[in-house]
Amino acid sequence: MNGARGGQPTILDVAARAGVSKSAVSRVLSGTGRFSDETRERVERAAAELGYVANAMARGLVSGRTHTIGMLVRDASSMLYTALHAVMEQRASELGYRVVTTSGVGRVEDEKSALAALVSMRVDGLVVCSGLLPAADIAEFAPRIATVVAGRPELHPALSSVYCDETDGGERIADAVADAGHDAVVVLTVPLDNAITQHARSSAMSRRLRQRGATAIDIDASFVRPAVDIAADVVDAMRESGATAVMCPTDRLMLDVCDALSKRGVSVPEDVSVTGFDGVFPLANDWIGFTTLQQPVERIGREAIDLVIGRIDDPSCEVEHRSLRGTVLPGRTLLPR
């Protein structure tokens, strides 16, 4: 039987099976204090026979460390956040940590509550991957726990961050469109209160196009607007201003808009060129052929974990803001004029 009540075996069960004290079991399993080779062998054998697995949270009450990192992602269905999560889990595992993840539901108060819930689980550090939660709300946690913002430009003096340079990325993909000869371009713009990242990149696209002498037609791409309505506005802009290209703030929206345009009889890229932003698998696959700005997701994820563990190990280390450049991926959705 596993345990006195038939449930999961406890440290007391291991001590009874090994014929040693509870404190001796604790010393052996934590690798601290003094114990003989004989005691270690008895404890390890008893733990294996009972199927005992030490509880990381319980160990944390004693050691002050749980070797877990809490991660908040805004949208668990986002391919970008999914890719970031996978990279962070891998890097954390390499450094002896596990990642506990929760997601928001699109409201600031819910994301802040999610962070508080992670802290209550005694995680050693927090990584925030959200373009919605204001910096001030995240910074409230920084004095108590190592906190890093990943995937969005964040220059708050209390928060370390690592992110793709959204302004540079928006300008570079806009340059690709202008270089292809498009002088009237629709830019799907996202309000600041929808997403800090998408607002920054779409604003940079419009600004750069105008600097290059092109006409930028801004169309509202608020999250509440369905792709069919956005596509209808794009068709109107093509008819009224002669727009020959559409710039999207994400690959996901690009896919939806391309589909909605196709249903209206508009062919991509023959009738209108389209670009995206993010460049994560599977939408970055060569077979699909999106022209997009690829974020350095591998570096963002790994460096975010390195930063948070660095702050766990040394809370006095200086705040860092790491801005990384993305890469323009040429594809078949952008044709020269």
C-alpha positions in Angstrom: 0.0 0.0 0.0 1.3 3.5 -0.9 1.0 5.5 2.3 -1.0 5.2 5.5 -4.3 6.0 3.8 -3.6 4.3 0.4 -2.8 7.6 -1.3 0.5 9.0 -2.6 3.5 7.9 -0.4 4.9 10.6 1.9 8.3 11.2 3.5 7.0 9.5 6.6 6.3 6.4 4.7 9.8 6.4 3.2 11.3 6.9 6.7 9.2 4.0 8.1 10.2 1.7 5.2 13.9 2.6 5.5 14.0 2.5 9.3 15.4 6.0 9.6 14.1 9.3 10.9 12.1 11.8 8.8 15.0 14.3 9.0 17.4 11.6 7.7 15.1 11.1 4.6 14.9 14.9 4.1 18.7 15.2 4.2 19.2 12.4 1.7 16.6 13.5 -0.8 17.7 17.2 -0.6 21.4 16.2 -0.7 22.2 18.5 2.3 23.5 17.8 5.7 25.4 14.7 7.0 24.4 11.1 6.3 26.2 7.8 5.7 26.3 5.8 2.5 24.3 3.1 4.2 21.5 5.6 5.1 21.5 7.0 1.6 21.1 3.5 0.0 18.3 2.6 2.4 16.4 5.8 1.8 16.8 5.6 -2.0 15.7 1.9 -2.0 12.7 2.7 0.1 11.7 5.7 -2.0 12.0 3.5 -5.2 9.9 0.7 -3.7 7.1 3.1 -2.6 7.2 5.1 -5.8 7.8 8.3 -3.7 8.3 11.5 -5.7 9.5 14.5 -3.7 7.1 17.5 -4.0 8.9 20.5 -5.4 6.6 22.9 -3.6 7.2 21.2 -0.3 11.0 21.3 -0.8 10.7 25.0 -1.6 9.2 25.7 1.8 12.5 24.4 3.3 15.0 25.5 0.7 13.4 28.8 -0.4 13.6 27.5 -4.0 11.1 25.5 -6.0 13.1 25.6 -9.2 10.0 26.6 -11.1 9.4 29.6 -13.3 5.9 31.0 -13.8 5.0 32.1 -17.3 2.0 34.2 -18.3 1.0 34.1 -22.0 -1.7 36.3 -23.3 -3.2 33.8 -25.8 -2.4 30.1 -25.5 -3.7 29.6 -29.1 -1.1 32.1 -30.6 1.5 30.4 -32.6 4.1 33.0 -31.5 3.4 32.3 -27.8 3.3 28.6 -28.4 6.8 28.8 -30.0 8.1 31.0 -27.2 6.8 28.6 -24.6 8.5 25.6 -26.2 11.8 27.4 -26.4 11.5 28.6 -22.7 10.6 25.1 -21.4 13.6 23.7 -23.2 16.0 26.3 -21.9 14.6 26.1 -18.4 15.0 22.3 -18.4 18.7 22.7 -19.5 19.2 24.9 -16.4 17.4 22.7 -13.9 14.0 24.5 -13.9 10.5 23.7 -14.9 8.0 26.2 -16.4 4.4 26.5 -15.0 2.2 28.3 -17.5 -1.1 30.2 -17.3 -2.9 32.4 -19.8 -5.0 35.5 -19.7 -8.4 35.9 -21.3 -7.9 39.3 -22.9 -8.5 41.5 -19.8 -5.9 43.3 -17.8 -7.5 42.4 -14.4 -7.5 38.7 -15.3 -3.9 38.7 -16.4 -2.9 40.5 -13.2 -4.8 37.9 -11.2 -3.0 35.2 -13.1 0.4 36.6 -12.1 -0.7 36.7 -8.5 -1.8 33.1 -8.7 1.7 32.1 -10.1 3.4 33.9 -7.2 1.2 32.1 -4.7 2.5 28.8 -6.1 5.9 29.9 -4.9 7.6 30.0 -8.3 11.1 31.4 -8.2 10.6 33.8 -11.1 8.1 35.2 -13.6 8.2 35.6 -17.4 5.4 37.7 -18.8 4.6 37.3 -22.5 1.7 39.7 -23.1 1.2 42.7 -25.2 -1.8 43.8 -23.1 -0.7 44.1 -19.4 0.6 47.5 -18.6 4.2 47.7 -17.3 3.1 49.3 -14.0 1.0 46.3 -13.2 3.8 43.9 -13.9 6.3 46.0 -12.0 4.3 45.6 -8.8 5.6 42.1 -8.6 9.3 42.8 -9.4 10.3 43.8 -5.8 9.1 40.4 -4.5 10.1 38.1 -7.3 12.5 38.0 -10.3 10.4 39.2 -13.2 11.2 39.5 -16.9 9.0 40.6 -19.9 9.5 38.6 -23.1 8.3 39.3 -26.6 7.4 43.0 -26.4 9.4 46.2 -26.2 9.5 47.1 -22.5 11.8 49.8 -21.0 10.4 50.0 -17.5 13.3 50.7 -15.1 12.2 47.8 -12.8 11.7 45.2 -15.5 14.3 43.3 -17.5 13.1 42.5 -21.0 14.0 40.8 -24.3 12.1 41.4 -27.4 12.1 41.8 -31.2 12.6 45.5 -32.2 9.0 46.1 -33.4 9.8 49.5 -34.9 12.8 48.2 -36.8 10.8 45.2 -38.0 7.9 47.4 -39.1 10.2 49.7 -41.0 12.2 46.9 -42.7 9.1 45.0 -43.9 7.7 48.4 -45.2 11.0 48.9 -47.0 10.5 45.6 -48.7 7.1 46.7 -49.9 8.3 50.1 -51.1 11.4 48.5 -52.8 8.9 46.3 -54.7 7.4 49.4 -56.2 4.1 49.7 -54.3 3.3 53.4 -53.9 -0.2 53.0 -52.4 -0.4 50.5 -49.5 -3.1 49.5 -47.0 -1.7 49.1 -43.5 -3.9 47.2 -41.0 -3.3 49.1 -37.8 -3.9 47.9 -34.2 -4.8 50.2 -31.3 -2.4 50.5 -28.4 -5.0 49.2 -25.9 -5.4 46.0 -28.0 -1.7 45.0 -28.2 1.5 47.1 -27.5 3.5 45.0 -30.0 1.1 45.1 -32.9 0.4 48.8 -32.4 4.2 49.6 -32.5 4.9 47.5 -35.6 1.8 48.7 -37.6 2.6 52.4 -36.7 6.2 51.9 -37.9 4.9 50.4 -41.2 2.7 53.4 -42.0 5.4 55.9 -40.9 8.1 54.3 -43.0 6.0 54.1 -46.1 5.2 57.8 -45.9 8.9 58.5 -45.4 9.5 56.5 -48.6 7.0 58.7 -50.5 4.3 56.1 -50.7 0.7 56.6 -49.7 -0.3 54.6 -46.6 -4.0 53.9 -46.1 -4.6 53.0 -42.4 -7.4 50.6 -41.8 -8.6 49.7 -38.3 -7.7 46.1 -37.4 -9.0 46.1 -33.8 -9.3 42.6 -32.4 -13.1 42.9 -32.3 -13.3 43.4 -36.1 -13.8 40.2 -38.1 -11.5 39.5 -41.1 -14.5 39.7 -43.5 -15.1 43.3 -42.5 -11.4 44.2 -42.7 -11.3 42.6 -46.2 -14.3 44.6 -47.3 -12.4 47.8 -46.3 -9.3 46.6 -48.1 -11.4 46.1 -51.3 -12.8 49.6 -51.0 -9.3 51.1 -50.5 -8.1 49.2 -53.6 -10.9 50.6 -55.6 -10.7 54.2 -54.3 -6.9 54.7 -54.0 -5.4 52.1 -56.3 -3.7 50.3 -53.4 -1.7 47.3 -54.6 -0.4 45.9 -51.3 -1.7 45.2 -47.8 0.5 45.0 -44.7 -0.7 42.9 -41.8 0.5 43.1 -38.2 0.6 39.3 -37.8 0.8 36.3 -40.0 -2.3 35.0 -38.4 -4.3 38.0 -39.5 -2.6 37.8 -42.9 -4.0 34.3 -43.3 -7.5 35.3 -42.3 -7.5 38.4 -44.6 -6.1 36.4 -47.6 -8.9 33.9 -47.1 -11.5 36.7 -46.8 -10.2 38.5 -49.9 -10.3 35.2 -51.9 -13.9 34.8 -51.0 -14.5 38.3 -52.5 -12.8 37.3 -55.7 -9.5 39.1 -55.0 -6.5 37.0 -55.7 -3.2 37.2 -53.7 -0.7 38.2 -54.9 -2.0 38.7 -58.5 -4.5 41.4 -57.6 -2.9 42.6 -54.4 0.3 41.8 -52.5 0.2 41.0 -48.8 2.8 40.9 -46.0 2.8 39.6 -42.5 4.7 39.7 -39.3 6.0 37.0 -36.8 7.4 34.3 -39.1 6.8 31.3 -36.8 6.1 27.7 -37.8 3.9 26.6 -39.5 3.0 29.9 -41.2 6.7 30.5 -42.0 6.8 27.3 -44.0 8.3 27.8 -47.5 5.3 25.9 -49.0 2.9 28.6 -47.8 5.4 31.3 -48.9 4.3 34.3 -46.8 6.4 37.4 -47.2 6.9 38.3 -43.5 9.1 39.7 -40.8 10.4 36.8 -38.8 11.0 37.4 -35.1 14.1 35.8 -33.4 11.9 33.6 -31.2 14.7 31.2 -30.3 16.9 34.0 -28.9 14.0 35.8 -27.2 12.9 32.6 -25.4 16.4 31.4 -24.3 17.6 34.9 -23.3 14.4 35.6 -21.3 15.0 32.4 -19.2 18.7 33.3 -18.8 17.7 36.8 -17.6 15.1 35.6 -15.0 17.4 32.9 -13.6 20.1 35.4 -13.4 17.9 37.6 -11.3 16.9 34.6 -9.2 20.5 33.9 -8.5 21.4 37.5 -7.9 18.5 39.8 -7.1 20.9 42.8 -7.1 21.9 42.4 -10.8 21.1 45.3 -13.0 17.9 45.5 -15.1 18.6 44.7 -18.8 16.6 45.6 -21.9 17.6 43.5 -24.9 16.3 44.5 -28.3 16.8 41.9 -31.1 16.4 42.4 -34.8 14.1 40.3 -36.9 14.6 39.1 -40.5 12.6 39.8 -43.6 11.5 36.5 -45.2 10.9 37.0 -48.9 8.0 35.0 -50.2 5.5 34.6 -53.0 2.8 37.0 -51.5 4.8 40.1 -52.4 5.1 40.8 -56.2 6.9 43.8 -57.8 4.9 46.4 -59.5 
